[in-house]
Amino acid sequence: MTENEVAAIRDGCGLVDRSERGKLALTGAQAKEFLAGQVTNDVEGLEPGTGCYAAFLTHKGKMQGDLRVLDLGDELWLDTERGALQALFDMIRRFKIGFDVELHKRTLECGLLSLIGPGARAVAAAQELPVAEHSSMRARRGGADVVIVATFAGVDLICAAQDVEAVRAWLAEQGAVPISEAAADVVRVEAGRPRFGIDIDDTTIPQEAGLNERAVSFTKGCYVGQETVARLFYKGKPNRHLRGLRLEGPAATGDVLRAGEREVGRVGTVVESPQLGPIALAMVRREAEPGAEVEVGDGARATVVELPFRG
């Protein structure tokens, strides 16, 4: 990570193009009712300008993917990891039969630019955007129509694909510094935010990844996989948890974690934090509690810690 990237994410504003994310939209009078039966969070409670984070599950409560849901007033906007897009698309297409819902593809039609860092709102001229994560507002920036969305790390701007370069150029004029996804990962890992397909996958139940507070409503109506999620929450103890690792040697995504002779997990995202040094996310079995030392890969050592990371 370069000095410019470090300065951008710590004191200014970094810019990452995430237009490759999978993007869909739902319209129709029953769009919220339909989606509420498929995902873990309270979609029906959304109002225009608000949103939520959610997961969509198998009937056994395992994650097929995660997604952001935005109520834009005239449509529900959904974006997800590109690797989970097909599963999300297939789920909606299969189960929307009988509902007044239309499914629209947005992946190629729309771009998505992420601003990361304490200066993000100033750069996007979005000081009036509500602080709550997933809040949104419509605006014009760089001569283009955009939707500005609050994130935990800054703001996102959604625009038509043909307007991405104009919006990017305008953001650069306001002080945004292009950064790599690897640099953005530092902020995500420090905050303990897992990424589907790297830190969590289709073997993960939301509670194992610490997602209940952000992604699961226990007061909404039924949804696919609810029985497993509710049973684990009220009566069970997860066999594993998303943890942080403070690394004392080299590590790579996918490396096995061992406590003695026992395999206790695998490494997810690995970053070099300017403040904390080498750190990583990992799904770790519950017997390797925070404070435990584990062996990584071919013999490096690491300490298991609670998330988010503390300085």
C-alpha positions as CSV (number, residue, x, y, z in Angstrom):
1,M,0.0,0.0,0.0
2,T,1.4,3.4,-1.0
3,E,1.8,6.4,1.2
4,N,-0.9,8.2,-0.8
5,E,-3.3,5.3,-0.2
6,V,-2.5,5.4,3.6
7,A,-3.1,9.1,3.7
8,A,-6.3,8.9,1.8
9,I,-8.0,6.3,4.0
10,R,-6.7,7.8,7.3
11,D,-7.0,11.5,6.8
12,G,-8.7,12.1,3.4
13,C,-10.7,10.2,0.9
14,G,-9.9,7.2,-1.2
15,L,-11.8,6.2,-4.4
16,V,-12.4,2.6,-5.5
17,D,-14.4,1.6,-8.5
18,R,-16.7,-1.2,-7.5
19,S,-18.9,-1.3,-10.6
20,E,-18.3,-5.0,-11.0
21,R,-20.6,-5.7,-8.1
22,G,-23.8,-7.6,-8.9
23,K,-26.7,-5.2,-9.1
24,L,-30.5,-5.8,-9.5
25,A,-33.7,-3.9,-8.9
26,L,-37.2,-4.9,-7.9
27,T,-40.4,-3.0,-8.8
28,G,-44.0,-3.7,-8.2
29,A,-46.6,-3.3,-5.5
30,Q,-45.4,-6.5,-3.7
31,A,-41.7,-6.1,-4.1
32,K,-41.1,-5.6,-0.3
33,E,-43.5,-8.3,0.7
34,F,-41.8,-10.8,-1.7
35,L,-38.2,-9.9,-0.7
36,A,-39.1,-10.0,3.0
37,G,-39.9,-13.7,2.7
38,Q,-36.5,-14.4,1.1
39,V,-33.9,-12.5,3.1
40,T,-33.0,-12.2,6.8
41,N,-33.7,-8.5,7.5
42,D,-36.8,-6.3,7.8
43,V,-37.3,-5.1,4.2
44,E,-40.9,-4.3,4.7
45,G,-40.0,-1.7,7.4
46,L,-37.9,0.3,5.0
47,E,-38.9,3.8,3.9
48,P,-37.6,5.8,0.9
49,G,-34.1,6.9,1.6
50,T,-33.3,4.0,4.0
51,G,-31.9,0.6,3.5
52,C,-30.5,-2.5,5.2
53,Y,-27.9,-5.3,5.0
54,A,-29.2,-8.8,4.7
55,A,-28.4,-12.4,3.8
56,F,-30.2,-14.9,1.7
57,L,-30.0,-18.5,2.9
58,T,-30.7,-22.1,2.1
59,H,-33.5,-23.9,4.0
60,K,-30.8,-25.1,6.4
61,G,-29.8,-21.6,7.3
62,K,-26.5,-21.5,5.3
63,M,-25.6,-18.4,3.4
64,Q,-26.0,-18.2,-0.3
65,G,-24.8,-14.6,-0.3
66,D,-25.3,-11.2,1.3
67,L,-26.7,-8.1,-0.1
68,R,-27.5,-4.4,0.4
69,V,-31.1,-3.4,0.0
70,L,-32.0,0.3,-0.7
71,D,-35.5,1.7,-0.8
72,L,-35.1,4.3,-3.6
73,G,-38.8,5.2,-3.6
74,D,-39.5,3.9,-7.1
75,E,-37.6,0.6,-6.8
76,L,-35.8,-1.6,-4.4
77,W,-32.1,-1.6,-5.2
78,L,-30.1,-4.8,-4.5
79,D,-26.3,-5.1,-4.8
80,T,-24.2,-8.2,-3.9
81,E,-20.8,-9.8,-4.5
82,R,-20.5,-10.7,-8.1
83,G,-20.0,-14.3,-7.2
84,A,-23.4,-14.4,-5.4
85,L,-25.3,-12.6,-8.1
86,Q,-26.4,-15.7,-10.0
87,A,-27.8,-17.3,-6.9
88,L,-29.6,-14.1,-6.0
89,F,-31.0,-13.8,-9.5
90,D,-32.1,-17.4,-9.6
91,M,-33.8,-17.2,-6.2
92,I,-35.8,-14.1,-7.1
93,R,-36.8,-15.4,-10.5
94,R,-37.9,-18.8,-9.1
95,F,-39.9,-17.6,-6.1
96,K,-41.5,-14.3,-7.4
97,I,-44.1,-16.2,-9.3
98,G,-47.6,-15.1,-8.0
99,F,-46.3,-11.8,-6.7
100,D,-46.6,-8.4,-8.3
101,V,-42.9,-8.0,-8.7
102,E,-40.6,-7.2,-11.7
103,L,-36.9,-8.1,-11.7
104,H,-34.5,-5.8,-13.5
105,K,-30.8,-6.3,-14.3
106,R,-28.5,-3.4,-13.3
107,T,-25.0,-4.9,-13.2
108,L,-24.0,-3.6,-16.6
109,E,-26.3,-0.6,-16.7
110,C,-25.0,1.0,-13.5
111,G,-21.7,1.9,-12.0
112,L,-20.7,2.1,-8.3
113,L,-17.9,4.2,-6.9
114,S,-16.9,4.0,-3.3
115,L,-15.4,6.9,-1.3
116,I,-13.5,5.7,1.8
117,G,-12.1,7.8,4.5
118,P,-13.1,10.7,6.9
119,G,-13.3,13.1,4.0
120,A,-15.8,11.1,1.9
121,R,-18.9,13.2,2.7
122,A,-17.1,16.5,2.0
123,V,-15.7,15.2,-1.3
124,A,-19.2,14.0,-2.4
125,A,-20.8,17.2,-1.1
126,A,-23.1,14.9,0.9
127,Q,-23.0,16.5,4.4
128,E,-26.8,16.5,4.5
129,L,-27.0,12.7,4.0
130,P,-28.3,11.0,7.2
131,V,-25.5,9.3,9.2
132,A,-27.3,5.9,9.4
133,E,-25.6,3.3,7.3
134,H,-27.5,2.6,4.0
135,S,-29.3,5.9,4.1
136,S,-29.5,7.4,0.5
137,M,-30.3,10.5,-1.4
138,R,-30.6,11.5,-5.0
139,A,-28.3,14.2,-6.4
140,R,-26.4,15.5,-9.4
141,R,-22.6,15.2,-9.3
142,G,-20.2,15.7,-12.2
143,G,-23.2,16.6,-14.4
144,A,-24.8,13.2,-13.8
145,D,-27.7,11.8,-11.8
146,V,-26.4,9.8,-8.8
147,V,-27.6,8.1,-5.7
148,I,-25.4,8.7,-2.7
149,V,-25.4,6.0,-0.1
150,A,-24.0,6.1,3.5
151,T,-21.5,3.3,4.3
152,F,-19.6,2.4,7.4
153,A,-16.4,3.6,5.7
154,G,-17.7,6.7,3.8
155,V,-20.2,6.9,1.0
156,D,-21.0,5.1,-2.3
157,L,-22.2,6.8,-5.5
158,I,-24.4,4.9,-7.9
159,C,-24.8,6.2,-11.4
160,A,-25.5,5.1,-15.0
161,A,-22.6,3.1,-16.5
162,Q,-22.0,5.8,-19.2
163,D,-21.6,8.4,-16.5
164,V,-18.9,6.7,-14.4
165,E,-16.0,8.5,-15.9
166,A,-17.6,11.9,-15.6
167,V,-18.4,11.3,-11.9
168,R,-15.0,9.8,-11.2
169,A,-13.3,12.9,-12.8
170,W,-15.5,15.2,-10.7
171,L,-14.7,13.3,-7.5
172,A,-11.0,13.6,-8.3
173,E,-11.3,17.3,-8.7
174,Q,-12.9,17.5,-5.2
175,G,-9.9,15.6,-3.8
176,A,-10.6,11.9,-4.0
177,V,-7.4,9.8,-4.4
178,P,-7.6,6.6,-6.4
179,I,-6.8,3.6,-4.2
180,S,-6.7,-0.2,-4.7
181,E,-9.2,-2.6,-3.3
182,A,-6.3,-4.0,-1.2
183,A,-6.0,-0.6,0.5
184,A,-9.8,-0.5,1.1
185,D,-9.6,-3.9,2.6
186,V,-7.5,-2.5,5.4
187,V,-10.4,-0.4,6.6
188,R,-12.8,-3.3,6.2
189,V,-10.6,-5.8,8.1
190,E,-9.9,-3.4,10.9
191,A,-13.6,-2.9,11.3
192,G,-14.2,-6.7,11.4
193,R,-16.4,-6.7,8.3
194,P,-16.3,-10.0,6.4
195,R,-16.6,-10.4,2.7
196,F,-18.7,-13.2,1.2
197,G,-16.6,-15.6,-0.9
198,I,-13.4,-14.8,1.1
199,D,-14.1,-14.6,4.8
200,I,-17.5,-16.3,4.8
201,D,-19.1,-18.7,2.3
202,D,-21.9,-21.1,1.7
203,T,-21.0,-23.1,4.9
204,T,-21.6,-20.1,7.1
205,I,-24.6,-19.4,9.3
206,P,-25.0,-15.6,9.9
207,Q,-24.5,-15.9,13.7
208,E,-21.1,-17.5,13.2
209,A,-20.0,-14.5,11.2
210,G,-21.3,-12.1,13.8
211,L,-24.0,-10.8,11.4
212,N,-27.1,-11.1,13.6
213,E,-27.0,-7.5,14.7
214,R,-26.5,-6.1,11.2
215,A,-28.3,-8.5,9.0
216,V,-31.0,-10.4,10.9
217,S,-34.4,-9.4,12.3
218,F,-35.9,-11.6,14.9
219,T,-39.3,-9.8,14.9
220,K,-40.2,-9.9,11.2
221,G,-42.2,-12.5,9.4
222,C,-40.9,-15.8,8.1
223,Y,-38.1,-16.2,5.6
224,V,-36.1,-19.0,4.1
225,G,-33.7,-20.5,6.6
226,Q,-35.3,-18.8,9.6
227,E,-35.8,-21.9,11.7
228,T,-32.1,-22.7,11.9
229,V,-31.1,-19.1,12.5
230,A,-33.6,-18.6,15.3
231,R,-32.8,-22.0,17.0
232,L,-29.1,-21.2,17.1
233,F,-29.8,-17.7,18.4
234,Y,-32.2,-18.7,21.2
235,K,-30.9,-22.2,22.2
236,G,-27.5,-22.9,20.6
237,K,-23.9,-22.0,20.6
238,P,-22.1,-21.6,17.3
239,N,-19.3,-24.0,16.8
240,R,-17.1,-21.3,15.3
241,H,-16.9,-17.5,15.2
242,L,-15.5,-14.8,12.9
243,R,-12.3,-13.6,14.7
244,G,-9.4,-11.4,14.1
245,L,-5.8,-12.6,13.9
246,R,-2.7,-10.6,14.9
247,L,-0.1,-12.3,12.7
248,E,3.6,-12.8,13.7
249,G,4.6,-14.2,10.3
250,P,3.5,-14.6,6.7
251,A,0.0,-15.8,6.0
252,A,-2.3,-16.1,3.0
253,T,-6.0,-16.5,2.4
254,G,-6.9,-20.2,2.8
255,D,-4.1,-21.1,5.2
256,V,-5.1,-23.6,7.8
257,L,-5.1,-22.6,11.5
258,R,-4.1,-25.2,14.1
259,A,-4.1,-25.3,17.9
260,G,-1.8,-28.2,18.6
261,E,-2.7,-30.9,16.2
262,R,-6.3,-29.8,15.8
263,E,-7.4,-27.8,12.8
264,V,-9.4,-24.9,14.2
265,G,-10.1,-22.7,11.1
266,R,-8.8,-21.0,8.0
267,V,-7.5,-17.6,7.2
268,G,-9.7,-15.1,5.3
269,T,-8.6,-11.6,4.2
270,V,-5.0,-10.7,5.1
271,V,-3.8,-7.1,5.2
272,E,-0.9,-5.0,6.4
273,S,-2.5,-2.3,8.6
274,P,-0.4,0.9,9.0
275,Q,-1.5,1.1,12.6
276,L,-1.8,-2.5,13.7
277,G,0.7,-4.4,11.4
278,P,-0.2,-7.7,9.8
279,I,-3.7,-8.7,10.6
280,A,-6.4,-11.0,9.2
281,L,-10.0,-12.2,9.5
282,A,-10.7,-15.9,10.0
283,M,-13.5,-18.3,10.9
284,V,-12.2,-20.0,14.1
285,R,-13.6,-22.8,16.1
286,R,-14.9,-21.8,19.5
287,E,-12.2,-23.7,21.4
288,A,-9.7,-21.2,20.1
289,E,-11.0,-18.4,22.2
290,P,-9.7,-14.8,22.0
291,G,-6.2,-14.7,23.4
292,A,-5.3,-18.1,22.2
293,E,-2.2,-18.6,20.1
294,V,-2.6,-20.6,16.9
295,E,-0.3,-21.9,14.1
296,V,-0.8,-20.5,10.6
297,G,0.0,-22.4,7.5
298,D,3.6,-23.7,7.6
299,G,4.4,-22.6,11.1
300,A,3.8,-18.9,11.6
301,R,2.1,-17.9,14.8
302,A,-0.9,-15.7,15.4
303,T,-3.1,-14.5,18.3
304,V,-6.9,-14.8,18.1
305,V,-8.6,-11.5,19.0
306,E,-12.2,-10.2,19.2
307,L,-13.5,-7.9,16.5
308,P,-13.3,-5.1,15.6
309,F,-9.6,-4.7,16.0
310,R,-8.4,-2.3,18.7
311,G,-5.3,-0.2,18.4
